[in-house]
Amino acid sequence: MYSRGVDDHMNNVDDPIVAETRAIRNELAERFGNDVDALCDFLATREAEHEELLVNRPPKAPHRMMASAEASARK
């Protein structure tokens, strides 16, 4: 269920942020019966109720590749 690190022992690191994130994920999974659609519906409703909290920024323009990188990409 968890992704592996470079070595298997990386999953055993006692990181409080990882532990908190996993606990919240497990709570949400239990709350919505592991139903991703139900979770997404809930989140969409919350977003609609609190639009003032959402951050909406215009998309950034794509970065232009350098000429040498463009030539390499064409090969």
C-alpha atoms as one frame of an Amber mdcrd trajectory, in Angstrom:
protein
   0.000   0.000   0.000   2.903   2.356   0.645   5.503   3.209  -1.926   8.971
   1.830  -1.378  11.987   3.957  -0.820  15.389   3.239  -2.292  15.718   0.527
   0.352  12.862  -1.323   2.021  13.892   0.019   5.420  12.875   3.541   4.364
   9.234   2.729   5.155  10.219   2.151   8.762  11.463   5.703   9.295   9.506
   7.256  12.142   8.552  10.558  10.494   5.738  12.400  12.301   4.580  14.157
   9.122   4.327  10.865   7.241   2.527   9.289  10.196   0.042  12.178  10.367
  -0.559  12.090   6.606  -1.178   8.336   6.683  -3.515   8.658   9.676  -5.585
  11.319   7.902  -5.657   9.234   4.725  -6.857   6.211   6.708  -9.538   8.283
   8.468 -10.837   9.592   5.134 -10.791   6.116   3.600 -12.804   4.771   6.529
 -15.196   7.741   6.558 -16.051   7.287   2.883 -15.852   3.498   2.809 -12.816
   3.545   0.475 -15.097   5.132  -2.157 -13.042   7.664  -4.110 -16.160   9.032
  -5.840 -17.794   9.755  -2.475 -14.641  11.505  -1.278 -14.480  13.612  -4.452
 -18.169  14.546  -4.100 -17.523  15.626  -0.519 -14.508  17.714  -1.544 -16.421
  19.359  -4.415 -19.207  20.303  -2.002 -16.703  21.780   0.461 -15.051  23.779
  -2.332 -18.433  25.170  -3.422 -19.264  26.137   0.177 -15.931  27.900   0.704
 -14.928  29.401  -2.637 -13.270  32.294  -0.794 -10.609  29.897   0.491  -9.608
  28.571  -2.935  -6.518  29.853  -4.704  -6.998  30.463  -8.394  -3.984  31.613
 -10.378  -3.589  31.955 -14.112  -1.450  29.245 -15.716   2.219  29.984 -16.215
   3.606  30.215 -19.709   5.677  27.172 -20.672   9.429  27.612 -20.506  11.179
  27.691 -23.846  13.869  25.047 -24.221  17.376  26.203 -24.957  18.488  25.909
 -28.604  20.930  23.067 -27.884  18.258  21.094 -26.026  15.841  21.607 -28.939
  18.421  20.291 -31.391  19.024  17.233 -29.203  15.299  16.581 -28.930  14.927
  16.487 -32.730  17.515  13.743 -33.191
